[in-house]
Amino acid sequence: MNDLECPYCDAELKVNHDDGFGYAEDESHEMECDKCEKSFTFQTHINFSYHPSKADCLNTGHHIFSEWKQLWEHEGISTQDRECETCGKYERRNLPLSTK
């Protein structure tokens, strides 16, 4: 995905954000077009989006957990975790490994 278009030739450009360049708001940033080699300025505007979802498990409902997933085994213990698909609540358990 490209960040902006050159105001002279409409080339699609990416802003090189090394060292934080181009992130500061309310400042004019200078850049040169890779295609036409003309310099121009741009301003950064940061927007936030919020997308609410019902989370009945945080109220009176039950968590909808994923299946237990194996993380690792160490010294006879199996460590597993799972997460609620709605709210992200995380659980971890340690189970002894069965010996044969």
C-alpha positions in Angstrom: 0.0 0.0 0.0 1.3 3.4 -0.9 1.2 6.3 1.5 0.7 9.3 -0.9 0.8 10.6 -4.5 3.2 13.1 -5.8 1.4 16.4 -6.3 3.4 17.0 -9.6 3.2 13.7 -11.5 0.7 11.6 -9.4 3.3 8.8 -8.8 2.3 6.6 -5.9 5.0 6.9 -3.2 5.8 5.3 0.2 7.0 7.5 3.0 10.3 6.1 4.5 9.5 6.2 8.2 13.1 5.3 9.3 13.9 7.3 12.5 10.3 8.3 12.8 10.2 10.5 9.7 6.7 11.6 8.7 4.9 10.6 11.9 4.8 14.0 13.7 1.5 15.7 13.2 1.1 19.5 12.7 4.4 19.7 11.0 5.3 20.1 7.3 7.5 17.2 6.0 9.7 17.5 2.9 10.0 14.7 0.4 11.4 14.2 -3.1 9.5 12.2 -5.7 11.3 9.1 -7.0 9.8 9.5 -10.4 9.9 13.2 -11.3 12.5 14.2 -8.7 10.6 17.3 -7.7 10.4 18.2 -4.0 7.1 18.7 -2.2 5.8 18.8 1.3 3.1 16.8 3.1 1.4 16.8 6.5 0.5 13.8 8.6 -3.0 13.3 10.1 -3.5 10.3 12.3 -7.0 8.9 12.7 -8.3 6.3 15.1 -11.3 4.0 14.4 -13.2 2.1 17.1 -15.4 -0.9 16.4 -17.5 -2.0 19.4 -18.7 -5.6 19.7 -21.0 -7.2 22.2 -19.1 -9.2 24.9 -21.8 -11.1 26.8 -19.0 -13.0 28.6 -18.0 -9.8 30.4 -21.6 -9.5 31.7 -23.7 -12.5 32.6 -22.7 -14.8 29.7 -20.0 -17.5 29.4 -16.6 -17.2 27.7 -16.3 -18.9 24.3 -12.8 -20.4 24.6 -10.8 -21.8 21.8 -9.4 -25.3 22.1 -6.4 -25.8 24.3 -3.1 -25.3 22.4 0.2 -26.9 23.3 2.8 -24.3 24.1 5.7 -26.4 25.3 6.7 -29.5 27.3 9.4 -29.3 30.0 10.4 -31.5 32.9 7.4 -33.7 32.6 4.9 -30.8 32.4 2.7 -29.9 29.4 1.9 -26.2 29.2 -1.2 -25.2 27.3 -3.2 -22.1 26.7 -6.6 -20.9 25.3 -8.3 -17.6 24.7 -11.9 -16.4 24.7 -12.9 -15.7 21.1 -15.1 -12.7 22.2 -13.1 -10.8 24.9 -9.6 -12.2 24.6 -9.4 -13.5 28.2 -6.5 -15.8 28.4 -6.0 -19.0 30.4 -3.0 -21.2 30.8 -2.7 -24.6 32.4 0.1 -27.0 33.3 -0.6 -30.8 33.1 1.7 -33.6 34.0 2.8 -35.6 31.0 1.6 -39.2 31.1 4.4 -41.8 31.4 4.4 -45.0 29.5 
